[in-house]
């Protein structure tokens, strides 16, 4: 692949860069954009192992959401309130950061509302409902929106759903087209002078006194002054001891026999199941809680147990008494950890990390990329 490079190709891509970003997803592209905003004319190269983004940036469900009531309440059992609600605020403001860079029409953003639905099988709804005033109070302190969550069981009568007993709504969540988002970010990055190379897998990173070498497959070595790693669920490839756990989620797109009207983004069971409509089809994903250990992987294989669960969920709750066909089925790899806060830190003066999006990359990825860029720019080079 690289044995027949022209002078022009080698000069454009393979001379030493000021910055190389590993990972061409939401975080990596936003980091590259921010570097070029702060240092116009810098040589910034983003490299990506896949022909398209390999992580969750283009394989997520396109939810612009910030945490359902049951998910937030579970988080509060594991983390201090300040940490939980500070992260909620970052997710909420992160969508506004995203929309500042990308006109809503260009990424199919719709503020269609978010809904958590409940049945009688698994969750203590009364406990969740009793905590809504507390959640609303803490959220209002941070984003100045009163009554963020509201019980709205009347809506269940208007949605073509079955088997749910309660619904909690918020009007502040929405949906996007993840591929259009990445495309718009790539256009902005390259317009500013950035460069992107796809199909390069970084085998190893070597650091010397005044430069960094990236040994890649296909066989080629890249040189740079600084590196920002933005590969989220794949971070252990570079740093095996880091607190980032790969987490696979699968998504199905289903063509129903009859068109379904279901406007909004829907969550069930602490966000482990989520669904929405797209172009008259049903999108549903999640279910990794059924087999957590097996799903902590970077393999893109599908877990049949989870696939069957999602299909049965559709039959029992959404597409009742009608035939349907699966038109698309894929897996995406998230980056989770013992806490949901992202890792934005320097490994040393020349290598930085902007990873662990906690399953909320659409909401928080822009901010993580911006902060990662500012961190690596301000790091003092060792030479």
Rosetta blueprint (number, residue, H / E / L):
1 X L
2 X L
3 X L
4 X L
5 X L
6 X L
7 X H
8 X H
9 X H
10 X H
11 X H
12 X H
13 X H
14 X L
15 X L
16 X L
17 X E
18 X E
19 X E
20 X E
21 X E
22 X E
23 X L
24 X L
25 X L
26 X H
27 X H
28 X H
29 X H
30 X H
31 X H
32 X H
33 X H
34 X H
35 X H
36 X H
37 X H
38 X H
39 X L
40 X L
41 X L
42 X L
43 X L
44 X E
45 X E
46 X E
47 X E
48 X E
49 X L
50 X L
51 X L
52 X L
53 X L
54 X L
55 X L
56 X L
57 X L
58 X L
59 X L
60 X L
61 X L
62 X L
63 X E
64 X E
65 X L
66 X L
67 X L
68 X L
69 X H
70 X H
71 X H
72 X H
73 X H
74 X H
75 X H
76 X H
77 X H
78 X H
79 X L
80 X L
81 X H
82 X H
83 X H
84 X H
85 X H
86 X H
87 X H
88 X H
89 X H
90 X H
91 X H
92 X H
93 X H
94 X H
95 X H
96 X H
97 X H
98 X H
99 X H
100 X H
101 X H
102 X L
103 X L
104 X H
105 X H
106 X H
107 X H
108 X L
109 X L
110 X E
111 X L
112 X L
113 X L
114 X E
115 X E
116 X E
117 X E
118 X E
119 X L
120 X L
121 X L
122 X L
123 X L
124 X L
125 X H
126 X H
127 X H
128 X H
129 X H
130 X H
131 X L
132 X H
133 X H
134 X H
135 X H
136 X H
137 X H
138 X H
139 X H
140 X H
141 X H
142 X H
143 X H
144 X L
145 X L
146 X L
147 X L
148 X L
149 X L
150 X E
151 X E
152 X L
153 X H
154 X H
155 X H
156 X H
157 X H
158 X L
159 X L
160 X L
161 X L
162 X L
163 X L
164 X L
165 X L
166 X E
167 X E
168 X E
169 X E
170 X E
171 X L
172 X L
173 X L
174 X E
175 X E
176 X L
177 X L
178 X H
179 X H
180 X H
181 X H
182 X H
183 X H
184 X H
185 X H
186 X H
187 X H
188 X H
189 X H
190 X H
191 X H
192 X L
193 X L
194 X L
195 X E
196 X E
197 X E
198 X E
199 X L
200 X L
201 X E
202 X E
203 X E
204 X E
205 X E
206 X E
207 X E
208 X L
209 X L
210 X L
211 X L
212 X E
213 X E
214 X E
215 X E
216 X E
217 X E
218 X L
219 X L
220 X E
221 X E
222 X E
223 X E
224 X E
225 X E
226 X E
227 X E
228 X E
229 X E
230 X L
231 X L
232 X H
233 X H
234 X H
235 X H
236 X H
237 X H
238 X L
239 X L
240 X L
241 X L
242 X L
243 X L
244 X L
245 X E
246 X E
247 X E
248 X E
249 X E
250 X E
251 X E
252 X E
253 X E
254 X E
255 X E
256 X E
257 X L
258 X L
259 X L
260 X L
261 X L
262 X L
263 X L
264 X L
265 X E
266 X E
267 X E
268 X E
269 X L
270 X L
271 X L
272 X L
273 X E
274 X E
275 X E
276 X E
277 X E
278 X E
279 X L
280 X L
281 X E
282 X E
283 X E
284 X E
285 X E
286 X E
287 X L
288 X H
289 X H
290 X H
291 X H
292 X H
293 X H
294 X H
295 X H
296 X L
297 X L
298 X L
299 X L
300 X L
301 X L
302 X L
303 X L
304 X H
305 X H
306 X H
307 X H
308 X H
309 X H
310 X H
311 X H
312 X H
313 X H
314 X H
315 X H
316 X H
317 X H
318 X L
319 X L
320 X L
321 X L
322 X L
323 X L
324 X E
325 X E
326 X E
327 X E
328 X E
329 X E
330 X E
331 X E
332 X E
333 X E
334 X E
335 X E
336 X E
337 X L
338 X L
339 X L
340 X L
341 X L
342 X L
343 X E
344 X E
345 X E
346 X E
347 X L
348 X L
349 X L
350 X L
351 X E
352 X E
353 X E
354 X E
355 X E
356 X L
357 X L
358 X L
359 X L
360 X L
361 X H
362 X H
363 X H
364 X H
365 X H
366 X H
367 X H
368 X H
369 X H
370 X H
371 X H
372 X H
373 X H
374 X H
375 X H
376 X H
377 X H
378 X H
379 X L
380 X L
381 X L
382 X L
383 X L
